[in-house]
Structure formats: C-alpha cells, structure tokens
C-alpha cells in the first residue's frame, strides 16, 4: 500500500501519550500509533453506521406490534420442552 507523508501538530499531552504508548511497547513509532488510531476510528465509524442503518430499517418497517411475552415463553417451552 502506498504511503503519503503528512505533517501533523499535536498538543504536548497528545505527544506525551504517544511517547508513553511507544515506551510501553504498544507501538514502535509515532506513525504506527497514529495509523492504528485512524484504523480504530474507521472501524468505529463503520460500526456506528451499521447501527444507524439497522435503526432506520426498523423505523421504516412499520408500526410496532404488541408482543405477548407469556405466549412466546409458552411457545418456546412447548417447542423445546
């Protein structure tokens, strides 16, 4: 995969956090730490979008119907004994 060189500005606190992560052996350098954070955010964003889509699908599926838990439970007891 091709890489692109970027220059970024961090606060002292952010820089110290990254340095601690490297010192603790979680990453070998700043770039690795930042790339991992980006990958995690990409995954988190994908998961959030998946949930949003499921919620939208549920909202568009129609009016909610009453749920009889007692009948459901009896059905499962009869089904599985």
The first five atom37 places (N, CA, C, CB, O) and aatype in JSON, in Angstrom:
{
  "aatype": [20, 20, 20, 20, 20, 20, 20, 20, 20, 20, 20, 20, 20, 20, 20, 20, 20, 20, 20, 20, 20, 20, 20, 20, 20, 20, 20, 20, 20, 20, 20, 20, 20, 20, 20, 20, 20, 20, 20, 20, 20, 20, 20, 20, 20, 20, 20, 20, 20, 20, 20, 20, 20, 20, 20, 20, 20, 20, 20, 20, 20, 20, 20, 20, 20, 20, 20, 20, 20, 20, 20, 20, 20, 20, 20, 20, 20, 20, 20, 20, 20],
  "atom_mask": [
    [1, 1, 1, 1, 1],
    [1, 1, 1, 1, 1],
    [1, 1, 1, 1, 1],
    [1, 1, 1, 1, 1],
    [1, 1, 1, 1, 1],
    [1, 1, 1, 1, 1],
    [1, 1, 1, 1, 1],
    [1, 1, 1, 1, 1],
    [1, 1, 1, 1, 1],
    [1, 1, 1, 1, 1],
    [1, 1, 1, 1, 1],
    [1, 1, 1, 1, 1],
    [1, 1, 1, 1, 1],
    [1, 1, 1, 1, 1],
    [1, 1, 1, 1, 1],
    [1, 1, 1, 1, 1],
    [1, 1, 1, 1, 1],
    [1, 1, 1, 1, 1],
    [1, 1, 1, 1, 1],
    [1, 1, 1, 1, 1],
    [1, 1, 1, 1, 1],
    [1, 1, 1, 1, 1],
    [1, 1, 1, 1, 1],
    [1, 1, 1, 1, 1],
    [1, 1, 1, 1, 1],
    [1, 1, 1, 1, 1],
    [1, 1, 1, 1, 1],
    [1, 1, 1, 1, 1],
    [1, 1, 1, 1, 1],
    [1, 1, 1, 1, 1],
    [1, 1, 1, 1, 1],
    [1, 1, 1, 1, 1],
    [1, 1, 1, 1, 1],
    [1, 1, 1, 1, 1],
    [1, 1, 1, 1, 1],
    [1, 1, 1, 1, 1],
    [1, 1, 1, 1, 1],
    [1, 1, 1, 1, 1],
    [1, 1, 1, 1, 1],
    [1, 1, 1, 1, 1],
    [1, 1, 1, 1, 1],
    [1, 1, 1, 1, 1],
    [1, 1, 1, 1, 1],
    [1, 1, 1, 1, 1],
    [1, 1, 1, 1, 1],
    [1, 1, 1, 1, 1],
    [1, 1, 1, 1, 1],
    [1, 1, 1, 1, 1],
    [1, 1, 1, 1, 1],
    [1, 1, 1, 1, 1],
    [1, 1, 1, 1, 1],
    [1, 1, 1, 1, 1],
    [1, 1, 1, 1, 1],
    [1, 1, 1, 1, 1],
    [1, 1, 1, 1, 1],
    [1, 1, 1, 1, 1],
    [1, 1, 1, 1, 1],
    [1, 1, 1, 1, 1],
    [1, 1, 1, 1, 1],
    [1, 1, 1, 1, 1],
    [1, 1, 1, 1, 1],
    [1, 1, 1, 1, 1],
    [1, 1, 1, 1, 1],
    [1, 1, 1, 1, 1],
    [1, 1, 1, 1, 1],
    [1, 1, 1, 1, 1],
    [1, 1, 1, 1, 1],
    [1, 1, 1, 1, 1],
    [1, 1, 1, 1, 1],
    [1, 1, 1, 1, 1],
    [1, 1, 1, 1, 1],
    [1, 1, 1, 1, 1],
    [1, 1, 1, 1, 1],
    [1, 1, 1, 1, 1],
    [1, 1, 1, 1, 1],
    [1, 1, 1, 1, 1],
    [1, 1, 1, 1, 1],
    [1, 1, 1, 1, 1],
    [1, 1, 1, 1, 1],
    [1, 1, 1, 1, 1],
    [1, 1, 1, 1, 1]
  ],
  "atom_positions": [
    [[0.85, -1.17, 0.0], [0.0, 0.0, 0.0], [0.9, 1.24, 0.0], [-0.97, 0.0, 1.23], [1.86, 1.32, 0.76]],
    [[0.57, 2.18, -0.85], [1.34, 3.41, -0.94], [1.12, 4.25, 0.31], [0.96, 4.21, -2.19], [0.05, 4.21, 0.92]],
    [[2.14, 4.99, 0.68], [2.02, 5.86, 1.84], [2.17, 7.31, 1.41], [3.07, 5.5, 2.91], [2.78, 7.61, 0.38]],
    [[1.62, 8.19, 2.22], [1.69, 9.63, 1.96], [2.26, 10.27, 3.22], [0.29, 10.23, 1.59], [1.78, 10.02, 4.32]],
    [[3.26, 11.1, 3.06], [3.87, 11.77, 4.2], [3.01, 12.97, 4.58], [5.32, 12.21, 3.89], [2.65, 13.77, 3.73]],
    [[2.69, 13.08, 5.89], [1.89, 14.18, 6.41], [2.65, 14.82, 7.57], [0.49, 13.68, 6.87], [3.44, 14.18, 8.25]],
    [[2.39, 16.08, 7.77], [2.89, 16.77, 8.95], [1.69, 17.1, 9.8], [3.71, 18.06, 8.58], [0.73, 17.69, 9.31]],
    [[1.73, 16.72, 11.08], [0.61, 17.0, 11.96], [1.12, 17.75, 13.19], [-0.11, 15.69, 12.37], [2.3, 17.71, 13.53]],
    [[0.2, 18.41, 13.84], [0.52, 19.14, 15.06], [-0.26, 18.52, 16.21], [0.2, 20.65, 14.93], [-1.47, 18.32, 16.11]],
    [[0.44, 18.22, 17.29], [-0.17, 17.62, 18.47], [0.04, 18.54, 19.66], [0.42, 16.21, 18.75], [0.96, 19.36, 19.69]],
    [[-0.83, 18.38, 20.64], [-0.59, 19.07, 21.91], [0.52, 18.33, 22.64], [-1.89, 19.14, 22.78], [0.86, 17.2, 22.28]],
    [[1.09, 18.95, 23.65], [2.11, 18.28, 24.45], [1.54, 17.03, 25.12], [2.68, 19.23, 25.51], [2.22, 16.01, 25.23]],
    [[0.3, 17.12, 25.55], [-0.35, 15.98, 26.2], [-0.51, 14.82, 25.22], [-1.72, 16.39, 26.78], [-0.25, 13.67, 25.58]],
    [[-0.93, 15.1, 24.0], [-1.09, 14.05, 22.99], [0.27, 13.43, 22.65], [-1.75, 14.61, 21.73], [0.38, 12.21, 22.51]],
    [[1.29, 14.27, 22.51], [2.62, 13.77, 22.2], [3.15, 12.89, 23.33], [3.58, 14.94, 21.94], [3.77, 11.86, 23.08]],
    [[2.89, 13.3, 24.57], [3.33, 12.51, 25.72], [2.61, 11.17, 25.76], [3.08, 13.29, 27.02], [3.21, 10.15, 26.09]],
    [[1.33, 11.17, 25.42], [0.56, 9.92, 25.41], [1.15, 8.96, 24.38], [-0.94, 10.19, 25.1], [1.35, 7.78, 24.68]],
    [[1.43, 9.47, 23.18], [2.01, 8.62, 22.14], [3.38, 8.11, 22.58], [2.13, 9.39, 20.8], [3.71, 6.94, 22.37]],
    [[4.18, 8.97, 23.18], [5.5, 8.56, 23.65], [5.39, 7.45, 24.7], [6.27, 9.76, 24.23], [6.18, 6.51, 24.71]],
    [[4.4, 7.57, 25.58], [4.18, 6.53, 26.59], [3.78, 5.22, 25.93], [3.1, 6.97, 27.59], [4.24, 4.15, 26.34]],
    [[2.92, 5.28, 24.93], [2.49, 4.07, 24.23], [3.69, 3.38, 23.58], [1.43, 4.4, 23.16], [3.79, 2.15, 23.6]],
    [[4.58, 4.17, 23.01], [5.79, 3.61, 22.38], [6.7, 3.03, 23.45], [6.54, 4.71, 21.55], [7.22, 1.92, 23.3]],
    [[6.9, 3.77, 24.54], [7.77, 3.29, 25.62], [7.25, 2.0, 26.24], [7.9, 4.37, 26.71], [8.02, 1.15, 26.66]],
    [[5.91, 1.87, 26.29], [5.3, 0.66, 26.84], [5.3, -0.51, 25.86], [3.88, 0.96, 27.27], [4.88, -1.61, 26.21]],
    [[5.78, -0.28, 24.65], [5.89, -1.35, 23.67], [4.65, -1.6, 22.83], [6.25, -2.59, 24.36], [4.59, -2.59, 22.11]],
    [[3.67, -0.71, 22.92], [2.45, -0.89, 22.12], [2.68, -0.56, 20.64], [1.32, -0.01, 22.67], [2.05, -1.14, 19.76]],
    [[3.59, 0.35, 20.4], [3.92, 0.78, 19.03], [5.42, 0.96, 18.93], [3.16, 2.1, 18.64], [6.11, 1.13, 19.94]],
    [[5.93, 0.93, 17.7], [7.37, 1.14, 17.52], [7.71, 2.59, 17.2], [7.88, 0.23, 16.42], [8.85, 3.02, 17.4]],
    [[6.73, 3.35, 16.7], [7.0, 4.75, 16.38], [5.69, 5.55, 16.33], [7.76, 4.87, 15.03], [4.6, 4.97, 16.42]],
    [[5.81, 6.86, 16.2], [4.64, 7.75, 16.17], [3.67, 7.39, 15.04], [5.09, 9.2, 16.03], [2.46, 7.34, 15.24]],
    [[4.22, 7.15, 13.87], [3.37, 6.87, 12.7], [2.53, 5.63, 12.91], [4.23, 6.71, 11.45], [1.35, 5.61, 12.56]],
    [[3.13, 4.6, 13.47], [2.38, 3.37, 13.73], [1.22, 3.62, 14.69], [3.31, 2.28, 14.3], [0.11, 3.12, 14.49]],
    [[1.48, 4.4, 15.73], [0.43, 4.72, 16.71], [-0.7, 5.5, 16.05], [1.02, 5.53, 17.87], [-1.88, 5.2, 16.27]],
    [[-0.37, 6.49, 15.27], [-1.4, 7.32, 14.63], [-2.18, 6.52, 13.59], [-0.76, 8.56, 13.96], [-3.4, 6.65, 13.5]],
    [[-1.49, 5.68, 12.81], [-2.2, 4.83, 11.85], [-3.17, 3.88, 12.55], [-1.21, 4.02, 11.02], [-4.28, 3.65, 12.06]],
    [[-2.76, 3.34, 13.71], [-3.65, 2.46, 14.46], [-4.87, 3.22, 14.95], [-2.9, 1.83, 15.65], [-5.99, 2.7, 14.89]],
    [[-4.68, 4.43, 15.44], [-5.81, 5.24, 15.88], [-6.78, 5.52, 14.73], [-5.32, 6.56, 16.49], [-7.99, 5.49, 14.92]],
    [[-6.24, 5.78, 13.56], [-7.09, 6.02, 12.38], [-7.86, 4.75, 12.02], [-6.24, 6.5, 11.17], [-9.06, 4.82, 11.75]],
    [[-7.19, 3.61, 12.02], [-7.88, 2.34, 11.73], [-9.01, 2.08, 12.72], [-6.89, 1.17, 11.74], [-10.1, 1.67, 12.34]],
    [[-8.73, 2.33, 14.0], [-9.77, 2.12, 15.02], [-10.96, 3.04, 14.8], [-9.19, 2.35, 16.42], [-12.1, 2.62, 14.95]],
    [[-10.7, 4.29, 14.45], [-11.8, 5.24, 14.19], [-12.58, 4.84, 12.95], [-11.25, 6.67, 14.03], [-13.8, 4.97, 12.92]],
    [[-11.89, 4.35, 11.94], [-12.59, 3.88, 10.74], [-13.51, 2.71, 11.09], [-11.57, 3.45, 9.65], [-14.65, 2.67, 10.63]],
    [[-13.04, 1.77, 11.89], [-13.85, 0.63, 12.3], [-15.03, 1.09, 13.14], [-13.01, -0.39, 13.08], [-16.16, 0.64, 12.93]],
    [[-14.78, 1.99, 14.09], [-15.84, 2.52, 14.95], [-16.91, 3.23, 14.11], [-15.25, 3.5, 16.01], [-18.1, 3.06, 14.34]],
    [[-16.48, 4.02, 13.14], [-17.42, 4.73, 12.27], [-18.26, 3.75, 11.47], [-16.68, 5.67, 11.32], [-19.46, 3.97, 11.29]],
    [[-17.65, 2.68, 10.98], [-18.38, 1.66, 10.24], [-19.42, 0.99, 11.13], [-17.41, 0.6, 9.67], [-20.55, 0.77, 10.7]],
    [[-19.04, 0.68, 12.36], [-19.99, 0.04, 13.29], [-21.15, 0.97, 13.61], [-19.27, -0.36, 14.59], [-22.3, 0.53, 13.67]],
    [[-20.87, 2.25, 13.81], [-21.93, 3.23, 14.09], [-22.86, 3.34, 12.89], [-21.33, 4.61, 14.43], [-24.08, 3.38, 13.06]],
    [[-22.32, 3.38, 11.7], [-23.15, 3.49, 10.5], [-24.01, 2.24, 10.33], [-22.28, 3.71, 9.25], [-25.16, 2.34, 9.91]],
    [[-23.48, 1.07, 10.64], [-24.25, -0.18, 10.57], [-25.43, -0.13, 11.52], [-23.35, -1.39, 10.89], [-26.54, -0.53, 11.17]],
    [[-25.19, 0.38, 12.74], [-26.28, 0.51, 13.71], [-27.31, 1.52, 13.23], [-25.73, 0.94, 15.08], [-28.51, 1.29, 13.35]],
    [[-26.85, 2.64, 12.69], [-27.79, 3.66, 12.17], [-28.68, 3.07, 11.07], [-27.01, 4.89, 11.62], [-29.88, 3.32, 11.03]],
    [[-28.07, 2.3, 10.19], [-28.84, 1.69, 9.1], [-29.87, 0.71, 9.65], [-27.9, 0.98, 8.1], [-31.0, 0.66, 9.16]],
    [[-29.49, -0.07, 10.64], [-30.42, -1.03, 11.24], [-31.58, -0.3, 11.93], [-29.7, -1.94, 12.25], [-32.73, -0.72, 11.83]],
    [[-31.27, 0.8, 12.62], [-32.32, 1.59, 13.26], [-33.27, 2.18, 12.23], [-31.71, 2.7, 14.11], [-34.49, 2.16, 12.4]],
    [[-32.7, 2.71, 11.15], [-33.53, 3.27, 10.08], [-34.41, 2.2, 9.46], [-32.65, 3.92, 9.0], [-35.59, 2.43, 9.21]],
    [[-33.85, 1.03, 9.21], [-34.61, -0.09, 8.66], [-35.76, -0.45, 9.6], [-33.7, -1.32, 8.43], [-36.88, -0.71, 9.15]],
    [[-35.49, -0.47, 10.89], [-36.52, -0.77, 11.87], [-37.62, 0.28, 11.87], [-35.92, -0.89, 13.25], [-38.8, -0.06, 11.93]],
    [[-37.24, 1.54, 11.79], [-38.23, 2.62, 11.77], [-39.11, 2.55, 10.53], [-37.54, 3.98, 11.83], [-40.31, 2.85, 10.58]],
    [[-38.52, 2.15, 9.42], [-39.26, 2.09, 8.16], [-40.05, 0.8, 7.99], [-38.31, 2.26, 7.0], [-40.8, 0.66, 7.02]],
    [[-39.9, -0.15, 8.91], [-40.55, -1.45, 8.76], [-42.02, -1.43, 9.13], [-39.84, -2.47, 9.61], [-42.73, -2.42, 8.93]],
    [[-42.49, -0.32, 9.67], [-43.92, -0.23, 10.0], [-44.15, 0.01, 11.47], [-44.63, -1.48, 9.58], [-43.22, 0.15, 12.26]],
    [[-45.42, 0.06, 11.8], [-45.8, 0.31, 13.18], [-45.45, -0.89, 14.06], [-47.3, 0.63, 13.28], [-45.52, -2.04, 13.61]],
    [[-45.07, -0.63, 15.29], [-44.75, -1.75, 16.2], [-46.0, -2.55, 16.52], [-44.11, -1.23, 17.5], [-47.12, -2.02, 16.52]],
    [[-45.8, -3.81, 16.79], [-46.91, -4.69, 17.15], [-46.75, -5.1, 18.61], [-46.96, -5.94, 16.22], [-45.63, -5.19, 19.12]],
    [[-47.86, -5.33, 19.27], [-47.82, -5.78, 20.66], [-47.12, -7.13, 20.73], [-49.25, -5.86, 21.26], [-47.26, -7.96, 19.83]],
    [[-46.38, -7.35, 21.8], [-45.65, -8.6, 21.99], [-46.14, -9.25, 23.26], [-44.12, -8.37, 22.03], [-46.06, -8.67, 24.34]],
    [[-46.63, -10.46, 23.13], [-47.13, -11.2, 24.29], [-46.01, -12.13, 24.76], [-48.44, -12.02, 23.93], [-45.82, -13.22, 24.23]],
    [[-45.28, -11.67, 25.77], [-44.13, -12.44, 26.25], [-44.56, -13.78, 26.83], [-43.37, -11.64, 27.3], [-43.88, -14.79, 26.63]],
    [[-45.68, -13.81, 27.55], [-46.16, -15.06, 28.15], [-46.44, -16.1, 27.07], [-47.42, -14.81, 29.0], [-46.08, -17.27, 27.22]],
    [[-47.09, -15.69, 25.99], [-47.38, -16.62, 24.89], [-46.08, -17.08, 24.22], [-48.31, -15.95, 23.84], [-45.94, -18.26, 23.88]],
    [[-45.14, -16.16, 24.05], [-43.85, -16.5, 23.46], [-43.14, -17.55, 24.31], [-42.97, -15.25, 23.31], [-42.61, -18.54, 23.8]],
    [[-43.14, -17.31, 25.62], [-42.48, -18.22, 26.55], [-43.14, -19.61, 26.5], [-42.52, -17.65, 27.99], [-42.44, -20.62, 26.47]],
    [[-44.47, -19.66, 26.5], [-45.18, -20.93, 26.42], [-44.86, -21.66, 25.12], [-46.68, -20.71, 26.54], [-44.7, -22.88, 25.11]],
    [[-44.78, -20.9, 24.03], [-44.45, -21.49, 22.73], [-43.05, -22.14, 22.77], [-44.51, -20.4, 21.61], [-42.85, -23.24, 22.25]],
    [[-42.1, -21.45, 23.38], [-40.73, -21.98, 23.46], [-40.66, -23.19, 24.38], [-39.75, -20.89, 23.94], [-39.91, -24.13, 24.11]],
    [[-41.41, -23.17, 25.45], [-41.44, -24.33, 26.35], [-42.02, -25.54, 25.62], [-42.28, -24.01, 27.63], [-41.51, -26.66, 25.74]],
    [[-43.08, -25.3, 24.87], [-43.69, -26.39, 24.1], [-42.75, -26.88, 23.01], [-45.02, -25.94, 23.48], [-42.7, -28.08, 22.71]],
    [[-42.01, -25.96, 22.41], [-41.11, -26.3, 21.31], [-39.89, -27.08, 21.79], [-40.67, -25.04, 20.61], [-39.48, -28.05, 21.14]],
    [[-39.32, -26.67, 22.91], [-38.07, -27.27, 23.38], [-38.21, -28.1, 24.65], [-37.07, -26.19, 23.62], [-37.25, -28.73, 25.1]],
    [[-39.43, -28.1, 25.23], [-39.68, -28.92, 26.38], [-39.03, -28.45, 27.6], [-39.27, -30.27, 26.14], [-39.16, -29.07, 28.65]]
  ]
}
